[in-house]
Amino acid sequence: MATVAEPEAGADVATYQQYIDGEWVGADGGRTYEVINPSTEEVMATAPDGTRADAQRAIAAARRSFEAGEWRLKSQLQRSQIMFEIVKHLEEVSDGWSLLEAQNGGTVIRKAAVIDVPFAIEWFRSMAEQALSIPWYEPLPWIDQPYVSWNFVQREPVGVCAGIVPWNFPLLFTMWKIAPALAMGNSVILKPAPQTPLTALEVARAIDDTGLLPKGVLNVITGSSIDSGAELVENPDVDKVAFTGSTASGRRVMAEAAQTIKHVVLELGGKSANIVCPDADLDIAIDGTLFGVFMHQGQACEAGTRLYVHDDIYERFVDRLVDSAASLRVGDASDFDSQVGPVISRQQYDRVMARIAAARADGATLACGGGRPSSVGEKGFFIEPTVFTDVPTDSSAATEEIFGPVLAVQRWSDVNEVIQRANRSIYGLAGGVWSRDTRAAIDIAKQLRCGTVWINDWHLLHPQAPLGGYKQSGIGREHGIYGLKEYTEVKHICVDQNVPRRDRYLWETLLG
Ligand code: NAD
C-alpha cells in the first residue's frame, strides 16, 4: 500500500502530513496528535494538529486557485475527463484502503472492502459523469413585456467550498464532499474528523500523484480540535460549508455561517423508524433489520434504530431478531471474521454505555447485549449488539440518537397510528417499511416525513438519488443532480435587444 507517510525506520507509527496548496505540510507550530486504532487502543499514526492558522493557509490557497480559474474555467467535459483519469489511478492504488479504514475507523474490514472503498471510488466517478448533464446554460423564453430582451440562466461554481465530516464513514464522506465540489468547478478544503484523518489523506495523496489538479484546488487539513473547522465556517473567504455531523454541531455551524451568509448544506443526526408489517417476509425483514441497525455498530446517521413490529408477528419476529443479534461476532475490525467492530473512541463507548443504562432506568427491557462482549480482550471499544423491548414511547432510548449498537423495539397494531409515531421525532433522515404488499408499503413510505425510505432493504444508497434530511436532520441534499446543483450559483443574464429609447417606458418612471 502506498501511504502518505510510512513509519520511519525504528518507529512503529506512520507520520502523516496535511495537504495544502499542493504541498505536504505539518501544522503551524509543528504540533501533532495521535491517531488511535479503536480495536486495539494503540496509536497507529500521528497527524498534524492544525489550528485556525492552518485553515487560513488552506483557505488562501483555495481562494487563489479559484480566482486563477485553472479549474473553474475548464469546460465541464474537460473537468469530468480529468476526474475519470483520476478514478483510474484511485482504482490502482486503493488496495490498502479497506485495511486502513478498518484500523482507523473501526469499520469491519469485510464491510470496508465491499462497501466503503468501491462505493467511494464509484461516487467520485459518478459525480464526474452526472456533472456532464448539469445545464450550465439555460435559455429562458422570449418575452416582450415590458419590452423584448434575451434572457438566460448561467450556472457557475460557488467558489471556495469547505467539507467538514464526522468519523463514521471517513473515506466515503471524503468523496461525498470533494467529488461534487470538484466536478462543479469549485476549490475545496476538506476537514476530516479528528479521529479519522488517514484515508482522506490517502485520497489526497493519490490525487496529488496524478498531478492532474491545479495547485490549491484540493486541500485536506487535520487537527484534534474543532478550531480549524470553526475557521472554515467563520472565514469570509469560504463561500460554502457542506457539514456532516451531529444536529447539535450543525446548529452551531449554521449560526456561525450566518454571520457571513454562506451557502450551507447540513447532513445531521437521525433516529430512523423501521416499520415491519404483518405480511413481511420474516427471513428478509429480520436480517434486513439487523443490517439496518447494527452495520458499523449502529454508527450510521440513517440507521434504523426505532423498530416498530406489528402485534401479529411481534413475538416470532423479536425472538428470532434477538437470537441473531446475540450471535453476531464482535471483534477486531481488521479481522475478516468480525461482523461488528468497536465504536470509535473511549468517549463514544462511555456515551453509548450511559444511554444503555438510561434505557434500563427508564423501564425498557434488555433483550440482549448491553455490555462489553466476553469474546474480546480488555482493549478496544467494543459493545455488544443491544436490543431493548417494551421501550417507553417518550424515553430517551426511543427518541434520541445513540449512535451505537442499540435498537429500541416497540409494537404497533394500527397503521395510521404507527405512521404518526414514526413521524413524532425531531429527526427526519430515513425510514423503512417491510411488507410483501409493495403498494401498501409505498403508501406508508409517502407518509413518512424523512428524506429516504427503504422498502424491504436498508442503507442502499444511489449516486443519483438525493440524500438528506427533513426537520432537524438537515437542510440541502447530497448526490445526484440535487447535490451537484448545491455546488453552483445561478445567475440571470438579461441582454437588451436594441430597444429604442422611446420604448423604454420603465425608465420614464424616473426620467419622464
Ligand atoms: P460532530 O458534529 O461532533 O463532528 C463532525 C465534524 O464537525 C468533525 O469533523 C468535527 O471536528 C467538526 N465540528 C464539530 N463542531 C464544529 C463546529 N462548531 N464548527 C466546525 N466544525 C465542527 O459529529 P461526530 O460525533 O463526529 O459524528 C456523529 C454525528 O454525525 C451523528 O450525530 C450522526 O448522525 C451525524 N452524521 C450525519 C450524517 C448525515 O448524512 N446526515 C452522516 C453521518 C453522520
Residues whose N, C-alpha, C, O or C-beta is under 5 A from the ligand:
A	BS01	NAD	I164 V165 P166 W167 K191 P192 A193 P194 S225 I226 G229 A230 V233 T244 G245 S246 T247 S249 R252 V253 E267 L268 G269 G270 C301 S473
